[in-house]
Amino acid sequence: MNMKKGFFSKALIFTVTLFTTIAAYAQDGAYSGYTPYSIFAVGDLMNQGSAYNAGMGGVGIATRNKRYINYMNPAAVTARDTLSFMADMSLHQANKVFAQNDMKTVNNTFNISSVALSFPVYKSSAMMFGLAPYSSTGYGCYLQDDDPQMIEDTGGLYYSSTGQGSLFQVFGAFGVTFWKRLSLGVQVNEYVGNISKNNKLDFIDEAFSDVSSGSNLILRGTTGKFGLQYEQPLGNNLTLGVGATYKLGSKMRGYSQDYQFAQGTVQIDTLRYSVDTLSKSHSVSFADEIAVGISLNSNDRWRAEIDYTRSDWTNTGITTATGFAVNGQSKFAATSSESIRAGFEIVPNRNDIRYYHRRCAYRIGAYREKSYYMLDGNNVSSMGITLGGTLPVFRYYNGVTWAVDLGQRGTSAQNMIRERYVKFTIGFNFFDYWFQKARYN
């Protein structure tokens, strides 16, 4: 076997192993994501897909591109060169500015986003495995009580509310293509993660006991996802593609710890503590999801796609369940989430040997999304535009993919929080032939 090929293969294995290990522990001691809206239920649902999908506005339901792993539709795993091994790792960085009335604050987070591996099985079938974030919880709110009577009686009182945690999805998918046009796929997702939420009353006068209350959620869940894609040549090097996915709703497993205790200078008094098994004491579920997409591809030079996704959370039990619900002046309630996304990609000339920039891919996209919750009866929506591209590296389809997402969630009206953000995603696309016999040593 060629020495250079052997070195590349070993480097690929090492890189994939390293990123997978880091991804499993990246959340310890730091926010995986930050937004006040993540206080409700399982937190802020993360956009699915790699840096490639992010640069296209988040589309991927109808995408069949043999140069990138697309785990948004399990049927897309068969869009590949035969005898090839593919890997994709993505990093994510977000910068956010929050505004409410005359108050403003900023936050920055950085994390590994996803890791995915793909390889052929037999002829027109293939498999895929990966790890990706499903949701993140991260928020911190601090307030001093300025009531003169309260200050006189207690010396002063501080309120704080914090939350932290993540849910990940470990997935495995299998797909097969029939008649070179119709592809079917099935995927199994295993959700796993912990979420902690805490509220505290902190008195300045040590004669009063501080009071802490909150919940710890240890969550698990298993669900299935089904996908299909179909491509129809239209002539003049044009190909029409359609895709659809359906993800089953599933019960959440695990435990919900609910507590309240008072801490003085001498001792800690437990005021309330309970541990409930979710499957027995509460009926809480992950919502089902349906998505459809349509794409148009011109001889692998340019492609355009539009996707629509809907997920109904109204009957999942998260509005009232302990540890999920939010009881305070502001009221959260579950609703159905919806999104529409569009993306466009162009590559001037993949085979240009003179000008490097003509071999690069350039992408633009846009989206509008309604979240799975309402705040005080108001829908929380987000919208934005995306930019992206891929820089070819070495041979085959290896490259570095980048994406920028500029958007806004919420509004400053009706006493809500307006969230403006700039998110950066960078991905590393690895490609190699691992299953061909060497003609000579």
Disulfide bonds with the S-S distance in Angstrom:
none
